[in-house]
Amino acid sequence: MKFTVFGSSGYLGSSLVQKFKSEKIECLTPDIKKDKIEDKDLGHVIYAIGVSNFKQNPSKAIDAHVILLNKLLNEVKFQSFLYLSSTRIYYDAVSTDENSSLVINPSDNNNLYNISKIMGEVICNASKKQNVRIARLSNVTGNNFNTNLFLPSIIQDAINFKKITLETRLDSEKDYVYIDDVLEILPKISLEGKNRIYNIANGKNTSNEEIVKKIQEITNCEIEIEKKATTYRFPTISINRIQKEFGFKPTSVLEKFEKIVSDYKK
């Protein structure tokens, strides 16, 4: 058994590589721009290439989610190919079931990320190759401190400055899925997946209030909410498919905060 991870320098990609190596599983991490890979059998490919800040790098988001993806699907040999998409594409959708219709407003620049992810999914669905699948990931959380994402940022502020300043209100909520759960399910989908698309999420939203309360218990930090703070609520993500097919049981992110805080202090 062999895996190939594209995007191995990112948080999720590097975590996958570390997992495979710890389990003595062969794992390739080729550089698309430098390495000649067209004639190699890449085994089970996991495509984790992305951009950290798409608003500042819109062209890079399109390159990552569409152009490079299309190139690989057409040029390389593999046993399976898993494209990592995002549950953000459900933002204005009526349902978060994998088969539900999606709603996109192209006049809103904030939708560029979602549109590029959907384009990537369309390319996967249009591929004539077998075993091409899509995993729509929710907000992956763990010890990813080299990022400006919400949870890692406020944990760092709580530890470094003893204060968290929120730009969103306490009733704001998102679905956060713990990194270990993601690392466990992705290879299973690659090897055994019976469907084309899977949501990978917690299946339950966690509010800002729950989050800051837990962080405050651990760090004794202060909490400040900006006057212009707005409420951000994301739809609850359906995980019925991975629960039925794989017996997926997500971990509560709140239960992992002490470990995440400890990891950052180290």
ZAMAR-823106 format. One record per residue (C-alpha): residue in one letter; x, y, z. Coordinates in Angstrom, 2 decimals, m for minus. Each point is the difference from the previous one (the first is absolute). Example, Ala and Ser with C-alpha at 12.3 -4.5 7.8 and 13.67 -1.06 7.14 Angstrom:
(r A,(12.30,m4.50,7.80))
(r S,(1.37,3.44,m0.66))
***
This chain:
(r M,(0.00,0.00,0.00))
(r K,(1.31,3.40,m0.98))
(r F,(m1.30,3.55,0.48))
(r T,(1.00,3.23,m1.71))
(r V,(m0.74,3.29,1.74))
(r F,(m0.07,3.20,m2.04))
(r G,(0.16,3.03,2.28))
(r S,(2.26,m1.68,2.54))
(r S,(1.39,3.33,1.25))
(r G,(m3.38,1.11,1.37))
(r Y,(m1.43,m0.87,3.40))
(r L,(m2.31,m2.79,m1.10))
(r G,(2.33,m1.34,m2.67))
(r S,(3.01,m0.15,2.33))
(r S,(m2.14,m1.63,2.69))
(r L,(m1.05,m2.69,m2.48))
(r V,(3.62,m0.65,m0.97))
(r Q,(0.99,m0.28,3.65))
(r K,(m2.85,m2.46,0.63))
(r F,(0.97,m2.22,m2.95))
(r K,(3.67,m0.03,0.98))
(r S,(m0.84,m0.88,3.61))
(r E,(m2.04,m2.95,m1.29))
(r K,(2.80,m1.11,m2.37))
(r I,(m2.17,0.72,m3.05))
(r E,(1.81,1.07,m3.17))
(r C,(m0.75,3.67,m0.69))
(r L,(1.21,2.15,m2.88))
(r T,(0.10,3.79,0.19))
(r P,(0.97,1.14,m3.51))
(r D,(0.51,3.60,m1.03))
(r I,(m2.39,0.56,m2.94))
(r K,(2.16,2.72,m1.51))
(r K,(3.32,m1.87,0.19))
(r D,(m0.49,m3.76,0.13))
(r K,(m0.84,m2.18,m2.98))
(r I,(m2.95,m2.08,1.12))
(r E,(m1.97,m0.71,m3.18))
(r D,(1.41,m3.53,m0.38))
(r K,(m0.22,m1.00,3.67))
(r D,(m2.82,m1.90,1.68))
(r L,(m0.89,2.37,2.84))
(r G,(m2.26,m2.48,1.78))
(r H,(m2.69,1.72,2.03))
(r V,(0.22,3.76,m0.53))
(r I,(m1.24,2.53,2.55))
(r Y,(m0.14,3.50,m1.47))
(r A,(0.44,2.47,2.88))
(r I,(1.38,3.00,m1.92))
(r G,(m1.57,3.30,1.05))
(r V,(0.69,3.61,0.95))
(r S,(m0.04,1.54,3.46))
(r N,(m1.45,3.38,m0.98))
(r F,(m1.96,m0.11,m3.22))
(r K,(m1.13,3.66,0.20))
(r Q,(3.59,1.19,m0.40))
(r N,(0.85,m2.77,m2.48))
(r P,(m3.10,m0.67,m2.15))
(r S,(2.01,m1.23,m2.98))
(r K,(1.87,m2.47,2.25))
(r A,(m3.32,m1.39,1.22))
(r I,(m1.06,m0.64,m3.59))
(r D,(3.37,m1.56,m0.81))
(r A,(m0.20,m2.29,3.02))
(r H,(m3.64,m1.04,m0.14))
(r V,(m0.48,m0.15,m3.77))
(r I,(3.01,0.21,m2.33))
(r L,(2.50,m2.26,1.81))
(r L,(m2.79,m2.40,0.90))
(r N,(m1.10,m0.31,m3.62))
(r K,(3.60,m0.55,m1.11))
(r L,(0.54,m2.86,2.45))
(r L,(m3.29,m1.72,m0.72))
(r N,(0.86,m0.09,m3.68))
(r E,(3.72,m0.79,0.16))
(r V,(0.83,m2.29,2.94))
(r K,(m0.68,m3.66,0.78))
(r F,(m1.75,m0.94,3.24))
(r Q,(m2.14,m2.64,1.69))
(r S,(m2.25,2.59,1.64))
(r F,(m0.11,3.79,0.15))
(r L,(m1.52,1.95,2.91))
(r Y,(m0.52,3.75,m0.48))
(r L,(m0.35,2.01,3.21))
(r S,(m2.78,2.53,m0.42))
(r S,(m1.79,2.05,2.66))
(r T,(m3.36,0.11,1.79))
(r R,(0.12,3.77,m0.49))
(r I,(m1.77,m0.60,m3.30))
(r Y,(m3.20,m0.70,2.00))
(r Y,(m0.15,3.54,1.41))
(r D,(m3.23,1.06,m1.74))
(r A,(m1.30,m3.51,m0.73))
(r V,(m3.36,m1.22,1.31))
(r S,(1.48,m3.37,0.95))
(r T,(3.52,m1.27,0.79))
(r D,(m0.59,m3.49,m1.30))
(r E,(2.66,m1.02,m2.54))
(r N,(m2.59,m0.18,m2.78))
(r S,(m1.58,3.39,0.71))
(r S,(0.08,2.90,m2.48))
(r L,(2.44,2.82,0.68))
(r V,(m0.63,3.75,m0.16))
(r I,(2.73,2.36,m1.17))
(r N,(m0.09,3.76,m0.61))
(r P,(2.88,0.83,m2.39))
(r S,(m0.37,3.75,0.63))
(r D,(1.19,m0.53,3.58))
(r N,(3.82,m0.10,0.01))
(r N,(m0.07,m2.08,3.19))
(r N,(m1.39,m2.85,m2.08))
(r L,(3.16,m0.36,m2.08))
(r Y,(1.32,m2.71,2.33))
(r N,(m3.29,m1.92,m0.12))
(r I,(m0.27,0.31,m3.77))
(r S,(3.55,m1.29,m0.50))
(r K,(m0.69,m2.98,2.28))
(r I,(m3.20,m0.78,m1.90))
(r M,(1.90,0.24,m3.29))
(r G,(2.45,m2.53,1.37))
(r E,(m2.87,m2.31,0.91))
(r V,(m1.48,0.32,m3.48))
(r I,(3.37,m0.97,m1.50))
(r C,(0.09,m3.08,2.26))
(r N,(m3.56,m0.97,m0.90))
(r A,(0.75,0.44,m3.71))
(r S,(3.12,m2.16,0.19))
(r K,(m0.20,m3.22,m1.96))
(r K,(2.38,m1.72,2.42))
(r Q,(m1.27,m2.38,2.66))
(r N,(0.12,0.50,3.78))
(r V,(0.04,3.80,m0.03))
(r R,(m1.64,1.27,3.18))
(r I,(m0.63,3.27,1.82))
(r A,(0.24,0.74,3.72))
(r R,(m1.67,3.23,1.15))
(r L,(1.86,0.99,3.16))
(r S,(m1.42,2.18,2.73))
(r N,(2.22,2.21,2.22))
(r V,(2.92,m2.30,0.84))
(r T,(1.38,0.77,3.45))
(r G,(3.09,m1.10,1.87))
(r N,(3.48,1.36,0.70))
(r N,(0.09,2.00,m3.27))
(r F,(1.60,3.13,1.44))
(r N,(1.67,1.22,m3.19))
(r T,(m3.27,1.46,m1.23))
(r N,(m2.34,2.95,0.56))
(r L,(m3.07,m2.22,0.36))
(r F,(m2.43,0.88,2.79))
(r L,(0.58,m2.72,2.60))
(r P,(3.82,m0.15,m0.12))
(r S,(0.15,3.81,0.02))
(r I,(m2.13,0.49,3.12))
(r I,(1.79,m2.82,1.83))
(r Q,(3.32,1.70,m0.70))
(r D,(m1.40,3.37,1.14))
(r A,(m1.30,m1.58,3.21))
(r I,(3.42,m1.41,0.80))
(r N,(2.24,2.81,m1.26))
(r F,(m2.09,3.03,0.99))
(r K,(m2.43,m1.43,2.58))
(r K,(m2.80,1.53,m2.04))
(r I,(m2.30,m1.02,m2.85))
(r T,(m1.60,2.69,m2.16))
(r L,(m2.92,m1.27,m2.06))
(r E,(m1.10,1.54,m3.28))
(r T,(m3.04,m2.29,m0.07))
(r R,(m2.67,m0.29,2.68))
(r L,(m0.34,m2.75,2.57))
(r D,(m2.98,m1.54,m1.80))
(r S,(2.08,m0.54,m3.15))
(r E,(0.55,m3.67,m0.76))
(r K,(1.81,m2.38,m2.37))
(r D,(0.65,m3.70,m0.39))
(r Y,(3.51,m0.89,1.23))
(r V,(1.43,m3.45,m0.71))
(r Y,(3.05,m1.27,1.87))
(r I,(3.13,m0.76,m2.04))
(r D,(0.38,m3.60,1.26))
(r D,(m3.51,m0.86,m1.20))
(r V,(0.84,1.37,m3.45))
(r L,(3.29,m1.91,m0.19))
(r E,(m1.83,m3.20,0.90))
(r I,(m2.84,0.28,m2.52))
(r L,(1.80,1.32,m3.11))
(r P,(2.02,m3.20,m0.73))
(r K,(m3.14,m2.08,0.55))
(r I,(m1.87,2.03,m2.59))
(r S,(2.93,m0.36,m2.41))
(r L,(0.13,m3.77,0.37))
(r E,(m3.61,m0.98,0.62))
(r G,(m2.30,2.89,m0.92))
(r K,(m3.18,m1.11,m1.79))
(r N,(m1.27,3.51,m0.77))
(r R,(1.37,2.91,m2.01))
(r I,(m0.34,2.75,2.65))
(r Y,(0.36,m0.02,3.79))
(r N,(m0.46,2.70,2.64))
(r I,(2.63,m0.15,2.73))
(r A,(m1.19,2.02,2.94))
(r N,(m1.07,m0.20,3.63))
(r G,(m3.67,0.09,m0.91))
(r K,(m0.62,2.52,2.76))
(r N,(0.83,3.70,0.24))
(r T,(1.99,1.50,2.85))
(r S,(m0.69,3.59,1.04))
(r N,(2.51,2.74,0.78))
(r E,(m1.44,0.08,3.50))
(r E,(0.82,m3.67,0.60))
(r I,(3.47,0.47,m1.45))
(r V,(1.09,3.07,1.95))
(r K,(m1.50,m1.37,3.21))
(r K,(2.12,m3.13,m0.34))
(r I,(3.15,1.95,m0.88))
(r Q,(m0.63,2.35,2.91))
(r E,(m0.26,m2.97,2.38))
(r I,(3.40,m1.25,m1.16))
(r T,(1.93,3.28,m0.34))
(r N,(m1.84,2.50,2.25))
(r C,(0.05,2.50,m2.86))
(r E,(m2.22,3.05,m0.42))
(r I,(m2.70,0.20,m2.67))
(r E,(m0.82,3.11,m2.01))
(r I,(m2.60,0.28,m2.76))
(r E,(0.40,2.81,m2.51))
(r K,(m2.93,2.41,m0.32))
(r K,(m0.26,m0.67,m3.73))
(r A,(m0.01,m3.78,0.50))
(r T,(m2.48,m1.88,m2.17))
(r T,(m1.64,m3.41,0.27))
(r Y,(1.24,m2.76,m2.31))
(r R,(m2.01,m3.21,m0.09))
(r F,(0.86,m2.88,m2.28))
(r P,(m2.52,m2.73,m0.85))
(r T,(0.36,m3.30,1.86))
(r I,(1.84,m2.48,m2.22))
(r S,(m1.55,m3.39,m0.67))
(r I,(2.33,m2.93,0.77))
(r N,(m2.58,m2.76,m0.49))
(r R,(1.92,m1.49,m2.91))
(r I,(3.35,m0.57,1.76))
(r Q,(m1.80,m1.10,3.16))
(r K,(m1.93,m2.71,m1.85))
(r E,(2.83,m1.10,m2.28))
(r F,(2.97,0.23,2.38))
(r G,(m1.52,0.24,3.50))
(r F,(1.54,3.46,0.34))
(r K,(m0.14,1.36,3.56))
(r P,(1.35,3.58,0.18))
(r T,(1.91,1.28,3.00))
(r S,(m1.20,3.08,1.86))
(r V,(2.50,2.76,m0.76))
(r L,(m0.71,1.59,3.38))
(r E,(1.34,m3.13,1.69))
(r K,(3.31,0.47,m1.85))
(r F,(0.65,3.62,0.97))
(r E,(2.21,m0.87,2.96))
(r K,(2.21,m2.10,m2.29))
(r I,(0.08,2.72,m2.67))
(r V,(0.96,2.64,2.59))
(r S,(2.67,m2.33,1.41))
(r D,(1.38,m0.65,m3.49))
(r Y,(0.29,3.73,m0.67))
(r K,(1.78,0.67,3.30))
(r K,(2.52,m2.69,m0.92))
***
